[in-house]
């Protein structure tokens, strides 16, 4: 004769339809949340790298004038910049290097006939930068066709873009959390309605509403934890797949995904800490929302 198990069965079975639907939907939401967090981290890193590179360099441009010896003016500008306070190094780009900068927009044909300006790359001391206004006046007064570009406009635009994308990422995360809460409320209501007879029996034997709600919400806790972990795994596979299509030294989405997964030790730990918060938040949303919803329904139920 088979032994009768003394362990009580769960109020809500594992295979109930509302929980299966909630698990799949919440997994997708956690997956999208991980992607949004990863994108937010990559955006902040990229903008930080770009602005750092822009802030330590300025560019001097020498326009070609038919009656002026450009090479002589280039040497004059180089000597003036080397003697300026706050300048670390000066590099005059040759005409070939200047033409190469235009290739992404104009191609590489018929560029020799264009009056391409000569460029001078100037590395500045970030701790003690030069007086750009005085430096520009000195260049304009002593070098014909010279102008100074500090890239501050581009730095401002990058910072504004990063701020907008950061707000968008947070808004997406907020929408995901709101949708998850609404979904848990719906699933909790459906689960309670489907097992109303079991709940009535528990009430007849003296079970309190808080006990019933706690027993049912434990199932939602497990569901939220499983969905959060599954979302992280799917997001990791996605970033790993994107990273495998390129190299770390390259550019684009592939290289960015590679750096997200194989970042330096400190950056990797901070990234993991943020991403691992997804299953924690998913579990808390499932547990707290389900418990509040069930408690309210049981309180108002006749």
C-alpha positions in Angstrom: 0.0 0.0 0.0 1.4 3.4 -1.0 2.4 5.8 1.7 0.3 8.8 2.0 2.4 12.0 2.0 1.9 14.2 5.1 3.1 17.3 3.2 0.2 19.6 2.4 -0.2 20.4 -1.3 0.1 24.0 -2.5 -3.0 26.1 -2.8 -2.0 27.0 -6.3 -0.5 24.1 -8.4 2.7 24.7 -10.3 1.2 24.3 -13.7 -1.7 26.8 -13.3 -2.1 28.7 -16.6 -1.9 32.2 -15.0 1.5 31.4 -13.5 2.8 30.0 -16.7 1.7 33.1 -18.6 3.2 35.3 -16.0 6.5 33.5 -16.0 6.9 33.8 -19.8 5.8 37.4 -19.9 7.9 38.5 -16.9 10.9 36.7 -18.4 10.6 38.8 -21.5 10.3 42.0 -19.4 13.4 41.1 -17.4 15.2 40.4 -20.6 14.2 43.8 -22.0 15.2 45.5 -18.7 18.7 43.9 -18.9 19.0 45.1 -22.4 18.0 48.6 -21.4 20.5 48.6 -18.5 23.3 47.3 -20.7 22.5 50.0 -23.3 22.5 52.6 -20.6 25.9 51.5 -19.3 27.4 51.5 -22.8 26.0 54.9 -23.6 27.5 56.4 -20.4 30.9 54.7 -21.1 31.0 55.9 -24.7 30.1 59.5 -23.9 32.6 59.6 -21.1 35.4 58.3 -23.4 34.4 60.7 -26.2 34.2 63.8 -24.0 37.4 62.9 -22.3 39.2 62.7 -25.7 37.6 65.9 -26.8 38.4 67.8 -23.6 42.2 67.1 -23.8 42.6 68.1 -27.5 42.0 71.2 -29.6 42.4 71.6 -33.3 44.0 74.5 -35.2 42.9 74.9 -38.8 44.8 76.7 -41.6 42.8 77.6 -44.6 44.6 77.6 -47.9 45.0 81.1 -49.4 46.3 81.5 -52.9 48.8 84.3 -52.1 50.1 82.7 -48.9 52.7 80.0 -48.4 50.7 77.5 -46.3 53.7 75.5 -45.2 55.4 78.5 -43.9 52.3 79.6 -42.0 52.0 76.0 -40.7 55.5 76.1 -39.2 54.8 79.5 -37.7 51.6 78.2 -36.1 53.4 75.1 -34.8 56.1 77.2 -33.2 53.6 79.6 -31.6 51.6 76.7 -30.2 54.6 74.9 -28.8 55.5 78.0 -26.8 52.0 78.5 -25.4 51.3 77.8 -21.7 49.2 74.7 -21.1 50.1 72.9 -24.3 51.6 69.5 -23.9 52.3 68.5 -27.6 51.7 69.8 -31.1 51.2 67.5 -34.2 50.9 69.0 -37.7 48.9 66.7 -40.0 50.2 66.4 -43.5 47.8 66.9 -46.5 47.4 63.2 -47.0 46.1 62.8 -43.4 43.8 65.7 -43.8 42.3 64.2 -47.0 41.8 60.9 -45.2 39.6 62.6 -42.7 37.2 63.6 -45.5 37.0 60.1 -47.1 34.0 58.9 -45.0 31.9 61.8 -46.4 33.5 62.6 -49.8 35.1 59.3 -50.8 38.7 59.1 -52.1 38.3 60.4 -55.7 39.0 63.9 -56.9 40.1 65.1 -53.5 43.5 66.4 -54.6 42.0 69.4 -56.3 40.1 70.6 -53.2 41.6 73.4 -51.1 41.7 71.2 -48.0 42.8 73.1 -44.9 45.8 71.9 -43.0 45.2 70.7 -39.4 47.2 70.9 -36.3 46.4 68.6 -33.4 47.1 70.2 -30.0 47.1 68.2 -26.8 46.5 70.3 -23.8 47.1 70.0 -20.0 43.6 69.3 -18.6 44.8 70.3 -15.1 46.2 73.6 -16.4 44.6 74.4 -19.8 45.6 77.4 -21.8 43.6 80.6 -22.2 41.8 79.6 -25.4 40.5 83.1 -26.1 44.0 84.6 -25.9 45.5 81.8 -27.9 43.0 82.2 -30.7 43.6 85.9 -30.9 47.4 85.3 -31.0 46.9 82.8 -33.8 44.6 85.0 -35.9 47.0 88.0 -35.5 50.2 86.1 -36.4 49.1 83.2 -38.7 47.2 83.9 -41.9 44.1 81.8 -42.3 44.3 80.2 -38.8 41.4 79.4 -36.6 41.0 77.5 -33.3 38.4 74.8 -32.7 38.1 73.8 -29.0 35.4 71.2 -29.7 33.3 72.5 -26.8 30.2 72.6 -29.0 30.6 68.9 -29.8 31.2 68.1 -26.1 28.0 69.9 -25.2 26.0 68.1 -27.8 27.4 64.7 -26.7 26.5 65.5 -23.1 23.0 66.6 -24.1 22.5 63.4 -26.2 23.7 61.2 -23.3 21.3 62.9 -20.9 18.4 62.4 -23.3 19.2 58.7 -23.9 19.7 58.2 -20.2 16.3 59.6 -19.4 14.8 57.4 -22.2 16.4 54.3 -20.7 15.0 55.1 -17.2 11.6 55.7 -18.8 11.7 52.3 -20.5 12.7 50.7 -17.2 9.8 52.5 -15.4 7.3 51.3 -18.1 8.6 47.7 -17.7 8.2 47.9 -13.9 4.7 49.3 -14.3 3.7 46.6 -16.8 5.1 43.9 -14.5 3.1 45.2 -11.6 -0.1 45.2 -13.7 0.6 41.7 -14.9 1.2 40.4 -11.4 -2.1 41.9 -10.2 -4.0 40.3 -13.1 -2.3 36.9 -12.5 -3.0 37.0 -8.7 -6.7 37.8 -9.3 -6.9 35.0 -11.9 -5.2 32.5 -9.6 -7.4 33.4 -6.6 -10.6 33.1 -8.7 -9.5 29.8 -10.1 -8.9 28.4 -6.7 -11.8 30.0 -4.9 -13.2 26.7 -3.6 -9.8 25.8 -1.9 -9.7 29.2 -0.3 -13.2 28.8 1.1 -12.3 25.4 2.6 -9.3 27.0 4.3 -11.5 29.7 5.7 -13.9 27.1 7.1 -11.1 25.4 9.0 -10.0 28.7 10.5 -7.2 29.9 8.2 -6.8 33.7 8.3 -6.6 35.9 5.2 -3.0 36.8 5.9 -2.0 33.1 6.0 -3.8 32.4 2.7 -2.3 35.4 1.0 1.1 34.5 2.3 0.9 30.9 1.0 -0.3 32.0 -2.4 2.2 34.8 -2.8 5.1 32.4 -2.2 4.3 30.9 -5.5 4.6 34.3 -7.1 7.9 34.8 -5.3 9.4 31.7 -7.0 7.9 32.8 -10.4 9.5 36.2 -10.2 12.9 34.8 -9.2 12.8 32.3 -12.1 11.7 34.9 -14.6 14.4 37.3 -13.5 17.2 34.7 -13.7 16.0 33.6 -17.1 15.9 37.2 -18.3 19.6 37.7 -17.3 20.6 34.5 -19.0 18.9 35.6 -22.3 20.4 39.0 -22.1 23.9 37.6 -21.5 23.5 35.3 -24.5 22.4 38.3 -26.6 25.4 40.4 -25.6 27.7 37.5 -26.1 26.3 36.8 -29.5 26.7 40.5 -30.5 30.2 40.6 -29.1 31.3 37.4 -31.0 30.5 39.1 -34.3 33.3 41.7 -33.9 36.5 42.4 -32.0 37.1 44.4 -28.9 39.4 46.7 -30.7 36.8 47.5 -33.4 33.9 49.9 -33.4 30.1 49.5 -33.4 27.6 47.5 -31.5 29.8 44.3 -31.5 32.8 46.0 -29.9 30.5 47.7 -27.4 28.9 44.4 -26.4 32.3 42.8 -26.1 33.5 45.5 -23.7 30.3 45.1 -21.6 31.0 41.5 -21.0 34.8 41.6 -20.8 35.4 44.9 -19.1 38.2 45.6 -16.6 37.7 44.0 -13.2 36.2 47.0 -11.5 33.8 47.9 -14.3 32.7 44.3 -14.7 31.8 44.0 -11.0 29.8 47.2 -11.1 28.0 46.0 -14.2 27.2 42.6 -12.7 25.9 44.3 -9.5 23.5 46.4 -11.5 22.3 43.6 -13.8 21.9 41.2 -10.9 19.5 43.7 -9.4 17.0 42.7 -12.1 15.9 39.3 -10.6 15.9 40.9 -7.1 13.5 43.6 -8.3 11.4 41.1 -10.3 11.1 39.0 -7.2 10.1 41.9 -5.0 7.5 43.1 -7.5 6.0 39.7 -7.8 6.0 39.1 -4.0 4.8 42.5 -2.8 2.3 43.1 -5.5 0.8 39.6 -5.3 0.5 39.8 -1.5 -1.1 43.2 -1.5 -3.6 42.2 -4.2 -4.5 38.9 -2.5 -4.9 40.6 0.9 -7.2 43.2 -0.6 -9.3 40.6 -2.5 -9.6 38.3 0.5 -10.6 41.2 2.7 -13.4 42.4 0.5 -14.6 38.9 -0.5 -17.8 37.8 1.2 
